Amino acid sequence: MKIDFSGKVVIVTGGASGIGRRVAEAFSESGAMVLSADISNKNAGTSSQTWKGISNARLDVRNDAACNALVANVIAAAGHIDFLVNCAGIAERIRTTANQDTAHWEEIIDINLGGTYRMSKAVASAMSKNGTKGAIVNVGSLMGLRGFRAANGYGVSKSAVIMLTQTMAIDLAPQGIRVNAVAPGFISTPMIEFIETAERPSKQNYLQRIPMNRFGLADEVAQPILMLCSDLASYITGVVVPIDGGWAAFGGV
């Protein structure tokens, strides 16, 4: 079933690679005007002059002023924003608790949680001002739903993103702005390479723990995100959808 987003405007943070890139492509394929905002977009400007396909902007989600400026530029170029998908995030360098680096922990929290908050606040403010009944989807993680050893930064940041999703959903519901989250499990993207280290089991060990016995695909995360933004989810807000091949449901026998 193809969702038609013709005339809709969406910002996807972290849209240069992995899940974020596939989300941006899926929206574009559905007719939306898409701005992919990512710190990796080195040669992109801060606004888009052409809204065909996917436009790119460089954005550091740790910078409050940059987030506000990006949203203002999109409003100036397109007139409105309908959807925001917060995909920007970084993985954690795997270390035992005693050996974890505090500065890296703070960086993870600032990007994964702080970036989601800053962009959500900026876009929600613009939607409210324009009277847009839009949707925000945050990308959490299975690690924000279940405890994983040595995930004191990444797991905690994603758990906080899930709570942020719920608090914002309650706050913004009267304005017709829906806020939901997805919680991907192990998805075949470049970020999954962080798994195999001396302090974590091999990928095969994780694979055996997944009831569906395979890693997910980026498109299998992108399509539920599109659904949550669409009118198919018009009475859904404040929910978290695990996309994990059954991991969170598995009791472990």
Buried (B, 14 or more C-beta within 10 A) or exposed (E): EEBEBEEBBBBBBBBBBBBBBBBBBBBBBBBBBBBBBBBBBEEBEBBBEEBEEBBBBBBEBBBBEBBBBBBBBBBEBBEBBBBBBBBBBBBBBBBEEEEBEEEBBEBBBBBBBBBBBBBBBBBBEBBBEEEBEBBBBBBBBBBBBBEBEBBBBBBBBBBBBBBBBBEBBEEBEEBBBBBBBBBBBBBEBEBBEBBBEEEBEEBEEBBEBBEEEEBBBBEBBBBBBBBBBBEEBEEBBBBBBBBBBEBBEEEEE
